[in-house]
Amino acid sequence: MIFGFVSITEVRDVKLALVSRRRTDRAGFRFTTRGMDSDGSVAIATETEAFVERAGVVTSFTTIRGSIPLFWMQFPLQMRKPRTMIHTGSREERAAFSTHFQKLSEEYGSRVVILSTLNEAGAEGILNLKYSREARRSEKIQLFKHFRFFSGETAPVTERLEDLYKDLKDVLSAQGLTQRTVHETAIRKSQSGVLRLNCIDCCDRSNVTQAHLVNSVIREFVLDDLNPTEWSELEGGLRELWYENGKQISEQYAGGAALKGDLTHYGMRTFSGRWHDLKSLMNRDFSNRYSHGMLQDGLDLLLGVVKEHDPIHLESRIRPYFPRIVIIVFVVAFVCKNLNFSRGLSVVSEQSLRFCGSNSFQAK
């Protein structure tokens, strides 16, 4: 059983397959599970392997995506884009960051390349800056590359993605491919290194970018002898696989299909694609607000990771807000008393103070 996505198609006697395997060590949903834990595991960690079988030879190229490996979180049920809380940095975070990339290096090889498609403004910009600083300190990371997916440039994103591939071509080529024959169990060649992608959700921008880069690798290093017409047919099959992959992974994690699916499917934005995005946003919003909390509890129970709330951690989360809460309560009480509001409003009850320990401040 695979938690993720599997699909196989055949075009012109060439079999194409895409397999995405999601890890279970930090499984969860969009706003309930973000970032990294103290063991170096990240949310929505997904390994995607693209296979090409031709003339009895199977060639594959592997890439991964995963949440930004830092301590950060977002509170659901506040708004469609809830406020982001970013940890200020600690030894524990740096140790977890180091552990995360140590694991990647051991599993995939020393050539670990990071591609971040985070925005440069707002909370995403802060996360991207902190991520790049930590990455440059690490000896396990060969390259940190930032790609401005939403750019003010007039060039369409597909052209800028092609420029991105040209920038990364040498490092991706150095990682190599995995290759074996259909009738042999032994592997002829093994990939050494991996490309790690992320955006804020690791669903939309990540899938578009990942699809373009992997398809470009296949075009240049696996099916380089095809003429433009033959490649166009095969590329259509690959695009269909990536479209379905993005849809499935996004529905599992975010509660709705991947946005910008038309970019993956057709290489351009379309009216139907934008309409599809609108419906997906509504599905995501409903799932994030009303379904994912209970689903997260059920998933934690299934995986055996349910933990009781730690009062010490709860206290530390409340502490930054407590002085403001006390001031607000006393000001409200003073105003109510002096303005002679209705009898039922003359005293702030003990029950009204219980919001200090509400679920919105509890540790996940």
PyMOL commands that set and color helices and strands:
alter all, ss='L'
color gray80, all
select helices_A, chain A and resi 91-108+122-137+157-175+205-221+228-254+261-266+271-290+292-303+311-318+322-338+343-345+351-357+359-361
alter helices_A, ss='H'
color red, helices_A
select strands_A, chain A and resi 4-11+14-22+46-54+57-65+72-74+84-86+112-116+141-146+178-181+194-198
alter strands_A, ss='S'
color yellow, strands_A
deselect
rebuild
show_as cartoon
